Amino acid sequence: MQNVDSLAEQIKNNPLFLELKGVIENNAYHDNESDYDHLIKTYEIAKEQIKGNFIKNPQAKKLFLEFTNTPLDGLTNGDVMLLTALVHDIGKILYYKEGKIGKPLRHVTKTGHVNMPGHEYWGSTIIPELLKNTGLSEKIIERIVTVVRLHDTFGARYFNPLSNWPLEEIIDDIKARAEGLYKEALFNVYCDCFSAKPFMQTRPKIEEVFNQPSLYTPREYFIK
């Protein structure tokens, strides 16, 4: 079985990943930190949270740990969630071109705040290049690609309008999203925004969701 920390060190030293040292963000979720530092921090948060200690319901924690410890092509589901936490913002190194004019994805507003529109999808398109020499299987890389593409699915903008919904209805809606990788996407945003001030009202709601055993019941869609 591959060692996830060794894989993480390999990724951290990849020239594409190192480019994130020069990408600085100032907004409600990033306090003038480089995206390199942010991803290292998110990875360390994920390593702690993958233990499931934020889940107080014994049955839910058991199901969470069963899921994260399930083997997947030489790793576990949890290992793949950790690697996703490490690379989810790689798209922030990108530039785009309209005609002959090249521009960074990094947009600075008149107030000095930084936005990175589209970094989720466009970042997912360069994940295979970032991970090509890691020895990770195609199945694992594709899973990381999908969660990176969808990693804004369950942020505050998702949860705030649902504040008055019954919890079971929220879980029902969550399970319909993120192309079936809702546990992975939910965990990623939980770690990504863990210490951000705008996320402080959303974090307890995500914890509440992870504490419900019904979240872990597999769902399959089919034609009757």
Sine and cosine of phi, psi and omega as CSV:
sin_phi,cos_phi,sin_psi,cos_psi,sin_omega,cos_omega
0.00,0.00,0.69,-0.72,0.01,-1.00
-0.94,0.35,0.50,-0.86,0.02,-1.00
-1.00,-0.05,0.84,-0.54,-0.13,-0.99
-0.92,0.38,-0.57,0.82,0.02,-1.00
-0.92,0.39,-0.60,0.80,0.06,-1.00
-0.91,0.41,-0.66,0.75,0.07,-1.00
-0.89,0.47,-0.67,0.74,0.00,-1.00
-0.89,0.46,-0.67,0.75,0.02,-1.00
-0.90,0.44,-0.63,0.78,0.04,-1.00
-0.88,0.47,-0.68,0.73,0.01,-1.00
-0.92,0.40,-0.67,0.74,-0.01,-1.00
-0.86,0.51,-0.48,0.88,-0.03,-1.00
-0.99,-0.11,0.05,1.00,0.06,-1.00
-0.93,0.36,0.72,-0.69,-0.01,-1.00
-0.80,0.59,-0.58,0.82,0.04,-1.00
-0.90,0.43,-0.69,0.73,0.00,-1.00
-0.92,0.39,-0.62,0.79,-0.01,-1.00
-0.90,0.43,-0.41,0.91,0.04,-1.00
-0.88,0.48,-0.41,0.91,-0.01,-1.00
-0.91,0.41,-0.28,0.96,0.05,-1.00
-0.89,0.46,-0.44,0.90,-0.02,-1.00
-1.00,-0.07,0.07,1.00,-0.01,-1.00
-0.96,-0.27,0.95,-0.30,-0.07,-1.00
-0.95,-0.31,0.70,-0.71,0.00,-1.00
-0.88,-0.48,0.64,-0.77,0.14,-0.99
-0.77,-0.64,0.98,-0.21,0.08,-1.00
-0.35,-0.94,-0.13,-0.99,-0.10,-0.99
-0.90,0.43,-0.36,0.93,-0.04,-1.00
-0.97,-0.26,-0.23,0.97,-0.01,-1.00
-0.70,-0.71,0.80,-0.60,-0.07,-1.00
-0.96,-0.27,0.97,0.23,0.03,-1.00
0.79,0.61,0.61,0.80,0.06,-1.00
-0.97,-0.25,0.44,-0.90,0.10,-1.00
-0.96,0.29,0.47,-0.89,0.04,-1.00
-0.94,0.35,-0.39,0.92,0.14,-0.99
-0.87,0.49,-0.78,0.63,0.01,-1.00
-0.90,0.44,-0.62,0.79,0.01,-1.00
-0.88,0.47,-0.67,0.74,-0.04,-1.00
-0.95,0.32,-0.59,0.81,0.09,-1.00
-0.89,0.46,-0.69,0.73,0.02,-1.00
-0.89,0.46,-0.69,0.72,0.00,-1.00
-0.89,0.46,-0.63,0.77,0.04,-1.00
-0.88,0.48,-0.70,0.71,-0.01,-1.00
-0.92,0.40,-0.62,0.78,0.08,-1.00
-0.89,0.46,-0.70,0.72,-0.01,-1.00
-0.89,0.45,-0.62,0.78,0.03,-1.00
-0.87,0.49,-0.57,0.82,0.02,-1.00
-0.98,0.22,-0.70,0.72,-0.09,-1.00
-0.97,0.26,-0.37,0.93,-0.01,-1.00
-0.92,0.40,-0.25,0.97,0.07,-1.00
-0.94,0.33,-0.29,0.96,0.08,-1.00
0.98,0.19,0.29,0.96,-0.04,-1.00
-0.94,0.33,-0.25,0.97,0.07,-1.00
-0.99,0.17,-0.07,1.00,0.01,-1.00
-0.98,-0.20,0.94,-0.35,-0.09,-1.00
-1.00,-0.03,-0.39,0.92,0.05,-1.00
-0.95,0.31,0.89,-0.46,-0.10,-1.00
-0.85,0.53,-0.66,0.75,-0.01,-1.00
-0.93,0.38,-0.67,0.74,0.02,-1.00
-0.90,0.43,-0.66,0.75,0.02,-1.00
-0.90,0.44,-0.66,0.75,0.05,-1.00
-0.85,0.53,-0.71,0.70,-0.01,-1.00
-0.93,0.38,-0.63,0.78,0.05,-1.00
-0.87,0.49,-0.73,0.68,-0.04,-1.00
-0.94,0.34,-0.55,0.83,0.11,-0.99
-0.88,0.47,-0.66,0.75,0.01,-1.00
-0.92,0.39,-0.75,0.66,-0.07,-1.00
-0.93,0.37,-0.42,0.91,0.00,-1.00
-1.00,-0.05,0.02,1.00,0.04,-1.00
-0.92,0.38,0.79,-0.62,-0.02,-1.00
-0.91,0.42,0.55,-0.84,0.07,-1.00
-0.52,-0.86,0.99,-0.16,0.11,-0.99
0.76,0.65,0.79,0.61,0.06,-1.00
1.00,0.02,-0.06,1.00,0.10,-0.99
-0.80,-0.60,-0.28,-0.96,0.18,-0.98
-0.84,-0.54,0.24,-0.97,0.11,-0.99
-0.82,0.58,-0.65,0.76,0.00,-1.00
-0.89,0.45,-0.65,0.76,0.05,-1.00
-0.86,0.51,-0.67,0.74,-0.01,-1.00
-0.92,0.39,-0.59,0.81,0.07,-1.00
-0.90,0.43,-0.61,0.80,0.05,-1.00
-0.91,0.41,-0.71,0.71,0.00,-1.00
-0.91,0.42,-0.58,0.81,0.06,-1.00
-0.89,0.45,-0.67,0.74,0.05,-1.00
-0.86,0.52,-0.59,0.81,-0.03,-1.00
-0.94,0.33,-0.55,0.83,-0.17,-0.99
-0.93,-0.37,0.03,1.00,-0.24,-0.97
-0.89,0.45,-0.39,0.92,-0.02,-1.00
-0.97,-0.24,0.33,0.94,-0.06,-1.00
-0.86,0.51,-0.44,0.90,-0.01,-1.00
-0.89,0.45,-0.23,0.97,-0.04,-1.00
-0.96,0.27,-0.09,1.00,0.12,-0.99
-1.00,0.09,-0.15,0.99,-0.19,-0.98
-0.97,0.23,0.42,-0.91,0.16,-0.99
-0.88,-0.48,0.27,-0.96,0.12,-0.99
-0.67,-0.75,0.33,-0.94,-0.06,-1.00
-0.76,-0.65,0.73,-0.68,0.13,-0.99
-0.87,-0.50,0.95,-0.32,-0.16,-0.99
0.94,0.33,-0.78,-0.62,-0.01,-1.00
-0.99,-0.16,0.03,1.00,-0.09,-1.00
-0.99,-0.12,0.88,-0.48,0.05,-1.00
-1.00,-0.08,0.68,-0.73,-0.02,-1.00
-0.71,-0.71,0.55,-0.84,0.10,-0.99
-0.96,0.27,0.49,-0.87,0.09,-1.00
-0.88,0.47,-0.40,0.92,-0.03,-1.00
-0.95,0.31,0.92,-0.39,0.03,-1.00
-0.96,-0.28,0.77,-0.64,0.04,-1.00
-0.95,-0.31,0.84,-0.55,-0.01,-1.00
-0.98,0.20,0.14,-0.99,0.01,-1.00
-0.89,0.46,-0.42,0.91,0.01,-1.00
-1.00,0.04,0.00,1.00,0.03,-1.00
1.00,-0.01,0.03,1.00,0.03,-1.00
-0.99,0.16,0.55,-0.84,-0.06,-1.00
-0.96,-0.27,0.74,-0.68,0.11,-0.99
-0.86,-0.50,0.50,-0.86,0.03,-1.00
-0.77,-0.64,0.91,0.41,-0.08,-1.00
-0.88,0.47,0.73,-0.68,0.06,-1.00
1.00,0.09,0.05,1.00,-0.08,-1.00
-0.91,0.41,-0.41,0.91,-0.01,-1.00
-0.92,0.40,-0.85,0.53,-0.03,-1.00
-0.92,0.40,-0.79,0.62,-0.09,-1.00
-0.92,0.40,-0.52,0.86,0.10,-1.00
-0.90,0.44,-0.60,0.80,0.00,-1.00
-0.88,0.47,-0.46,0.89,-0.05,-1.00
-0.96,0.28,-0.30,0.95,0.01,-1.00
-0.96,-0.28,0.03,1.00,0.07,-1.00
-0.85,0.52,-0.70,0.71,0.02,-1.00
-0.85,0.53,-0.61,0.79,0.04,-1.00
-0.92,0.39,-0.68,0.74,0.00,-1.00
-0.88,0.47,-0.60,0.80,-0.14,-0.99
-0.97,-0.23,0.14,0.99,-0.20,-0.98
-0.92,0.40,-0.46,0.89,-0.03,-1.00
-0.97,-0.25,0.30,0.95,-0.06,-1.00
-1.00,0.02,-0.25,0.97,-0.09,-1.00
0.99,0.13,0.06,1.00,0.04,-1.00
-0.94,0.34,0.58,-0.82,-0.02,-1.00
-0.94,0.33,0.32,-0.95,0.05,-1.00
-0.87,0.49,-0.58,0.81,0.00,-1.00
-0.91,0.42,-0.69,0.73,0.01,-1.00
-0.92,0.40,-0.71,0.71,-0.01,-1.00
-0.88,0.48,-0.65,0.76,0.00,-1.00
-0.91,0.42,-0.59,0.81,0.04,-1.00
-0.91,0.41,-0.70,0.72,0.03,-1.00
-0.89,0.46,-0.68,0.73,0.05,-1.00
-0.81,0.58,-0.73,0.68,-0.07,-1.00
-0.91,0.42,-0.71,0.70,-0.04,-1.00
-0.94,0.35,-0.59,0.81,0.09,-1.00
-0.88,0.47,-0.69,0.73,0.00,-1.00
-0.87,0.49,-0.53,0.85,-0.12,-0.99
-0.94,-0.33,0.29,0.96,-0.20,-0.98
-0.96,0.27,-0.04,1.00,0.13,-0.99
-0.99,-0.17,0.17,0.98,-0.09,-1.00
-0.87,0.49,-0.64,0.77,-0.18,-0.98
-0.88,-0.47,0.58,0.82,0.05,-1.00
-0.98,0.21,-0.19,-0.98,-0.02,-1.00
-0.86,0.51,-0.55,0.83,0.00,-1.00
-0.91,0.42,-0.42,0.91,0.08,-1.00
-0.98,0.18,-0.75,0.66,-0.16,-0.99
-0.98,0.22,-0.58,0.82,-0.09,-1.00
-0.84,0.54,-0.70,0.71,0.01,-1.00
-0.93,0.37,-0.24,0.97,-0.04,-1.00
-0.99,-0.16,0.24,0.97,-0.14,-0.99
-0.85,0.53,-0.46,0.89,-0.02,-1.00
-0.98,-0.19,0.08,1.00,0.01,-1.00
-0.97,0.24,0.56,-0.83,0.20,-0.98
-0.87,0.49,0.55,-0.83,-0.09,-1.00
-0.85,0.52,-0.66,0.75,-0.01,-1.00
-0.90,0.43,-0.53,0.85,0.06,-1.00
-0.95,0.32,-0.59,0.81,0.08,-1.00
-0.89,0.46,-0.71,0.70,0.00,-1.00
-0.90,0.44,-0.65,0.76,0.04,-1.00
-0.86,0.51,-0.66,0.75,0.01,-1.00
-0.94,0.35,-0.68,0.73,0.01,-1.00
-0.85,0.53,-0.68,0.73,-0.08,-1.00
-0.93,0.37,-0.26,0.97,0.04,-1.00
-1.00,0.07,-0.12,0.99,-0.16,-0.99
-0.93,-0.36,0.05,-1.00,0.08,-1.00
0.87,0.50,0.50,0.87,0.07,-1.00
0.81,0.59,0.57,0.82,0.02,-1.00
1.00,0.06,-0.17,0.99,0.00,-1.00
-0.99,-0.14,0.70,0.72,-0.11,-0.99
-0.94,0.35,-0.56,0.83,0.02,-1.00
-0.91,0.40,-0.67,0.74,0.02,-1.00
-0.91,0.41,-0.70,0.71,-0.02,-1.00
-0.93,0.37,-0.61,0.79,0.01,-1.00
-0.92,0.38,-0.67,0.74,0.03,-1.00
-0.91,0.41,-0.61,0.79,-0.02,-1.00
-0.89,0.45,-0.72,0.69,-0.01,-1.00
-0.93,0.36,-0.54,0.84,0.04,-1.00
-0.86,0.51,-0.70,0.71,0.00,-1.00
-0.98,0.21,-0.61,0.79,-0.03,-1.00
-0.86,0.51,-0.70,0.72,-0.11,-0.99
-0.96,-0.29,0.27,0.96,-0.19,-0.98
-0.75,0.66,-0.69,0.73,-0.09,-1.00
-0.95,-0.32,0.14,0.99,-0.03,-1.00
-0.98,0.21,0.72,-0.70,-0.06,-1.00
-0.85,0.53,-0.68,0.73,-0.02,-1.00
-0.91,0.41,-0.23,0.97,-0.08,-1.00
-1.00,-0.06,-0.09,1.00,-0.14,-0.99
-0.90,0.45,-0.47,0.88,0.05,-1.00
-0.99,0.11,-0.41,0.91,-0.03,-1.00
-0.99,0.11,-0.57,0.82,-0.07,-1.00
-0.83,0.55,-0.72,0.69,0.03,-1.00
-0.88,0.47,-0.53,0.85,0.02,-1.00
-0.93,0.38,-0.65,0.76,0.05,-1.00
-0.90,0.43,-0.65,0.76,0.05,-1.00
-0.88,0.48,-0.65,0.76,0.02,-1.00
-0.88,0.47,-0.65,0.76,0.02,-1.00
-0.90,0.44,-0.73,0.69,0.00,-1.00
-0.90,0.43,-0.35,0.94,0.01,-1.00
-0.99,0.11,0.02,1.00,0.00,-1.00
-0.99,-0.16,0.88,-0.47,0.01,-1.00
-0.82,0.57,-0.49,0.87,-0.03,-1.00
-0.89,0.45,-0.38,0.92,0.02,-1.00
-0.87,0.50,-0.49,0.87,-0.16,-0.99
-1.00,-0.08,-0.04,1.00,0.06,-1.00
-0.95,0.32,0.86,-0.50,-0.04,-1.00
-0.87,0.49,0.56,-0.83,0.05,-1.00
-0.85,-0.52,0.67,-0.74,0.04,-1.00
-0.76,-0.65,0.75,-0.67,0.07,-1.00
-0.99,-0.11,0.61,-0.79,-0.04,-1.00
-0.43,-0.90,0.28,-0.96,0.10,-1.00
-1.00,-0.06,0.79,-0.62,-0.05,-1.00
-0.90,0.43,0.00,0.00,0.00,0.00
